[in-house]
Amino acid sequence: MNVMRFIYLFSILTVFNALILAAQDTSQTKLSASQEQQQILRNKLGFAASMLSGYGLSYSYQLDRQYTIELTASIYGQGGENNNSSFFVSTIGAEIQRNFYANRETRFYGMLAGSYWLDNTEDSFTIPPDKTSERDYIIGLAIGIEYSVLSRLAMNIEGGYLYRYTTTTRTNNYYSSKSTSSYWLGFGVGCGIYYMF
């Protein structure tokens, strides 16, 4: 009789231990799947418009739990034989962001940003044509907040202080080339919308 109780108790303990081990494996599997999901969503691709880091197509990569880098660039223009004027504009910028607070839906961060803007314009109404080349160099500090609207859609808004240095070179039929420079110190804002993957 004692042997039967021992076998019965041993069987129950064995099944109980097997269930505990299975539950631990399942929780570890769920944790791994959750970690895998976070790794998959380290990338963001979208559109940004910022006075600090430029505007256009934007790519963001989360380096670790604290730091994210973001690159933004655009290029566009207009010209041709039938146009009286032509222009070429390009921007390239970068941000390094550090999280102050982050959960699954919201992220509050500080950032250091910089960008380079180029705007070349040619006016063909005059002979020879008037040409203007404007170059902007920008650096700034800001804070931002990002919110996940859907499981893979995020939006952000940022604001901070920036320094903008501008050089302008003009060439026309009155003088061969004239350069001027100026600076601006003030507040800048930005926003963006991203697809996370």
N, C-alpha and C positions, 0 to 999 in steps of 0.2 A: 504494500500500500504506500509506503514511504517512497519507493522507487517511482510509482506512478505520479505522486505529487511532485517529485523532483523533475520528472520528464515534463509534466504539465507546466510547472513553473519555469523550467528552462525554455520550453517552447514559447511561452508568453514573453519572457524577457528577450529571447532572440528576435521575435517578431517586433517587439517594441523598439529594440536597438536598430533593427533594419529600417523601421519607419523614421526614427530620429536621424539616421544617416542619410536616408533619402530626402528628408526635409532639409538637412544641411546642404546636400548637393544641389537641391532645387534653389535654395536661397543663394548659394554661391553662383549658380547658373544665372539667376536673375540679376545678381550684382554684376556679373561679367557682362550680361546683355546691356545693363544700364551704363556701365563704363564704356562699352563698345559704342552705344548710342551717343555718349558724350564725345567720344573720339571722332565719330562720323560727323558730328555737327560742329567741328572746330573751324570749318571753312564757311565764309559768307561771300556771296557775289551779288552785286546790286548796283544802285545808282546813288551818288552822293553829291551834295552841293554845299560847299563850305568855303567861307571867306578865309579860313586858315589853311586848309589842305587841298583846295581846288574843287573842281566839279567834273562829273563824268562817270565813267565806268569805275566801280570800286571793288577791290578784293580785300578781304580781311581774313587773318589767320590767328587763331588763339594758340600762343606758344605754350602756355601752361595755365594754371588756375588764376594767376595774377595778371599776366601780360598778354596783350594782343597787338599785332601790327596791322596797319591798313595802308594800302596803296590806292591812289585815285589818279586817273588820267583821262584826258579828252583831247581830241584833235578834230578840227573842222575848218572849213573855208569855202570861198566862192571866187570864181574868176573865169577867165576865158576871153576869147577875141571879141565877143559881142558885148561884154560888160564894160561900163565906164570906170568901174572900180573893182578891186579885188582885195580879199583879205584872207589871212591865215592865222588861226588862233590855236594855241595848244597850252595845256596845263598839265603839270605832274606834281603830285604831292604825297606826303607820307605822314602817318601818325603812329606814335607808340602810346598805347593806352595801358593804364594800371588800374585794376579794379579796387574800389574801396568797399563795395558790397556787391554780391552776386548771388542770385538764386536761380531757379529754373526759368523764371519768366522775366526778371528784371535785372539790370546791371547798371550800377552807378560807378563812374570812372573819372579819373583825371587823365589828361593827355598833353603831350608835347607834339606840336605839328609844325610842318614846314612845307613850302611849295614854291614852284617856279612857274610863272605865267609869261607867255610870249604872244604878242599881238602885232602882226605885220599887216599894214594896209597900204595899198597903192591906188592913187586917184589918177585916172587917165584923162581927166578933163583938161589938164594942162600939158604942155609939151616943153621939156620932158616931164614925165609924170611926177607928182608929189608922192614921196614915200615916207611912211612913218613906221618906226619900229619901237615898240614899248615892251620893256622887260620889268617884271615885278618879282621881287624876292621877299618871301613872307615867312615869319616864324612867330609862333604863339603858344600860349598855355591856356588850357580850357578844362571845363568839366562837362560831362555828358551823361545822359541816361538812355539806355536801350531797353526796349520792351518787346517781348515776343508776342505778336498778335495771334498767330496760329502756330502750329507745331514747327513749321519751317519758315515762317515769315517774321522778320524783325524790323523794327523802325527805331531810329535814334534821333536825338536832338542834342546839340552841343552849343556852348557859348563860352567865350573867354576873351582874353586880352591878346592883341597881336601888334606886331611891328611890320610895316610894309615899306620897302625901299623900291622906288621906281626910277628907271632911266628911260628917257625918251630921245630918240634920234630922228630928226626930220631932214629930209633932202628934197629940195625943190629948185626951180630955175632962178631964184634970187640968191641962194647960197648953196654951196656944194653939200655941206652937212653941218647940222647944229644939234648939240646934245644938251639936255637938261636933266636934272635929277631932283627928286623930292622924296619925302618920307611921310608916313602917316602912322600914328600911334593911337589905338582905340580899341573898341569892342567889336568882336566878330562873332557870327553865328553860323551854324551849319545843321544839316539834317540829311537823313539817308533812309533808304529802304533796301532790304537785303533778303535773299533766299539762302537759308542755311543748309549745308550738306556736310 
